[in-house]
Amino acid sequence: MANSQETNVNLKINRVPDKATLEDMIANNQIQPNQLYMLPSEQGEGLVALQTKTLWTNPNPTSSFAAQNITTLDMSEYDYLLIDFNNGDANFREWTNIIKKGSNTRISYTNGNSNKLGTRDLTYINSTSIQFADAYWSGSVLNSAIIPYKIIGIKLVNSQAEVTNVYSTDETVVGRWIDGKPIYRKVFNNLSILCATAGWKEVGNLNFETIVNSYFVCNTTNETTRYRTNPLSYCNLSFYNNKCYIAGTGAWSGNNLVLKTVVVEYTKTTD
């Protein structure tokens, strides 16, 4: 199985009228991947929402899936797991189950035509491992049925600060721009770019439409002095062709200033 490190991109924000409705949606497996569910601010503790991230995808979602452990996950930050399945036939029928992290469960599927029952047990090992048992169809092993093809982590968010004050190297939704599009934040960290070096240096990839905010942190090579600054002081940031670049401005008299971190907030053309 291949490891997928997809980020939580293109999150859709859904307004839910009350907490009871949200709880019913969770109980009835109506929560969709890559979406935020938000209650009115007067409901309970301000904002109640779900943040999601794809933790694993099956590269062969229509192929037989034998009993195995998936160990390429990182579920430590999540409260629930949303697991998408298909029944392996030509019509690629899909359904979703939500389970509480740490719990074991049995996934089941009933064929509406033959009324036959299929099951597959799932065992939570630890925060980085899930075990899928063989699938059974009418009492016999049939691993071409009940095939898991995506695991999504769900994190419960109980305050506005938890939604907006997230700094991650993953692309994360933190707000909404004046045109209604989501605002994303991404942190480029552990950089080591000498600001005095001539020419533009690439920081990283960034699929952007509008740059809402950007700043960076530099320190001297002996790390005795650190600066958190907006562009146009010691360095310039440039955004071009879906990439972020940096270059020194010459305002720093020495040659020992090193870029360490860049924070960018932006909207995307794909929304």
C-alpha positions, 0 to 999 in steps of 0.5 A: 500500500502506498502512503498518501500525504494529501493535505486538507485542501479545498475545504468546504464550510457548511453551516449547521443550525444546531448541535443536535443536528451535527451530532445526528449527522455524525451518528448517521455517517453524513459527514463528508471528507474535506469539509468544515461543519460550523454551528452558529456562534451562540451555540455552546462554546462559540464555533464548533466544527470539524477539521479533516485531513486525508491520512491514507488512500488505496492506490488500487481501490478496485483490486482485492484487499487481503487482510493487512495492517496499514502503518503509514498513518498519523492519527495522533491529532484526530478524534474520529476516522472516516473510512470510505469503502467500495464493494469492488464491483463494476459500478464502484458503489461507495459508502462511508463509516465513521468510527471513534479513534481507538475503537474496533469495529465491524464494517458491513454491507448488504446486497439489496438484490441478493440480501447477502451480507458482507463484513470486514473487521477493523482493529485499532492498533495505535495512533499509526496503525490500523488492522483490516481483517479479511472480508467475508461474504455470506460466511466465506472469505471474499477480499474483493468485497468491502475494499477500503480506499480512503481514511480521513482523520476528523478533528473536533474543533471547539473554538474560533481560535482552534480554526484560525490560529493553525500554523502548519506545513500543510495547507490549512484553511484559516478564514474567508477572503472578501470574495468569499473564497477560503483563505489558506495558510502554509508554513515553509519551515526549517529553511536555510537560505542566506539572504545576502546571496544574489538572485532569487531563491525558491522557497517552495510550491504554492498554488495561489490566486491572491496573497492575503498576508506573508512574513518571514523569520530570519536569524543571524548565522550564530543565532544570537539575533532573530527577526520576524518581519514583513517583506521589503525590509531585509528580504523580498518575497516574490510569488510567481508561477505557483512558487514562492521566492526570496531575495535579499534587499541589501538593507542588511549590512552583513552577510550572516542573515539566514531565512528560517521560516516563511508564513503565507496566507492566500486564496486559490484559483481552484476554489 
